[in-house]
Amino acid sequence: MSQDITTPQQPNSPATGRGGNGLAIAGLVCGLVGLLVLSVVLGPLAMIFGGVGIARAKRGEGHRGMSIAAVVLGAVDLILGVVLIVVAAKHGGSVFFHVG
């Protein structure tokens, strides 16, 4: 008696032929975190990862929208970082604001 042992396909397994785009995800994470901390560092990283993610998405790896969002958030991070540096330089190197 031989038994036919086959592994059933997992219901939540990714579709074959379409891999993930890890750089799109990394760019989006860098862009989101860059809104809170280290925007001058994480902004350009998000733009680079997002740009490479767009190129990979054109080859069929998916997550094109995520890659575009990473590039946009990276640009916002970079602009925000430059504005904060300019404001800090204008106020004698302090980024603390006194209200009232």
C-alpha positions as CSV (number, residue, x, y, z in Angstrom):
1,M,0.0,0.0,0.0
2,S,1.5,3.3,-1.0
3,Q,0.1,6.5,0.2
4,D,0.0,9.6,-1.9
5,I,1.2,12.3,0.4
6,T,0.9,15.8,-1.1
7,T,1.1,19.1,0.6
8,P,-2.0,21.1,0.2
9,Q,-1.7,24.6,-1.1
10,Q,-1.8,27.2,1.6
11,P,-4.9,29.5,1.2
12,N,-2.9,32.6,2.0
13,S,0.1,31.9,-0.1
14,P,1.2,34.6,-2.6
15,A,0.4,34.1,-6.2
16,T,3.2,32.5,-8.2
17,G,4.9,34.6,-10.8
18,R,4.5,37.9,-8.9
19,G,7.0,38.6,-6.3
20,G,7.0,41.4,-3.7
21,N,8.8,44.6,-4.1
22,G,10.8,45.0,-0.9
23,L,12.3,48.3,-1.9
24,A,8.9,49.9,-2.3
25,I,8.0,48.8,1.2
26,A,11.4,50.0,2.6
27,G,11.0,53.3,0.9
28,L,7.5,53.8,2.2
29,V,8.6,52.9,5.8
30,C,11.6,55.3,5.5
31,G,9.2,58.1,4.2
32,L,6.8,57.6,7.0
33,V,9.4,57.4,9.8
34,G,11.2,60.4,8.2
35,L,8.2,62.5,8.9
36,L,8.9,62.1,12.6
37,V,12.7,61.7,13.0
38,L,15.8,62.1,10.9
39,S,14.0,63.6,7.9
40,V,17.2,64.7,6.2
41,V,18.6,61.2,6.2
42,L,15.5,59.1,5.7
43,G,14.0,61.4,3.0
44,P,16.7,60.7,0.4
45,L,16.7,57.0,1.3
46,A,12.9,56.9,0.7
47,M,13.3,58.6,-2.7
48,I,16.1,56.2,-3.7
49,F,14.2,53.1,-2.6
50,G,11.0,54.4,-4.2
51,G,12.7,55.1,-7.5
52,V,14.3,51.7,-7.6
53,G,10.9,50.3,-6.6
54,I,9.2,52.1,-9.5
55,A,11.8,50.6,-11.9
56,R,11.1,47.1,-10.5
57,A,7.3,47.6,-10.6
58,K,7.7,48.3,-14.4
59,R,9.2,44.9,-14.7
60,G,6.2,43.3,-13.0
61,E,7.1,43.1,-9.3
62,G,4.1,45.1,-8.2
63,H,3.6,47.8,-5.5
64,R,3.9,50.7,-8.0
65,G,1.7,53.0,-5.9
66,M,3.7,52.3,-2.8
67,S,6.9,53.2,-4.7
68,I,5.4,56.5,-5.9
69,A,4.2,57.3,-2.3
70,A,7.7,56.6,-1.1
71,V,9.2,59.1,-3.6
72,V,6.6,61.7,-2.6
73,L,7.1,61.2,1.1
74,G,10.9,61.3,0.7
75,A,10.6,64.7,-1.0
76,V,8.3,66.0,1.7
77,D,10.8,64.7,4.3
78,L,13.7,66.4,2.6
79,I,11.8,69.7,2.4
80,L,10.7,69.4,6.0
81,G,14.2,68.7,7.1
82,V,15.7,71.7,5.2
83,V,13.0,74.0,6.6
84,L,13.7,72.8,10.2
85,I,17.4,73.4,9.7
86,V,16.8,76.9,8.3
87,V,14.4,77.8,11.2
88,A,16.9,76.4,13.7
89,A,19.7,78.5,12.2
90,K,17.6,81.6,12.2
91,H,16.8,81.1,15.9
92,G,20.4,80.6,17.0
93,G,20.5,76.8,16.7
94,S,17.5,76.1,18.8
95,V,14.4,74.5,17.4
96,F,12.3,75.1,20.6
97,F,9.7,77.8,20.1
98,H,8.3,79.9,23.0
99,V,4.6,80.5,22.5
100,G,3.0,83.4,24.3
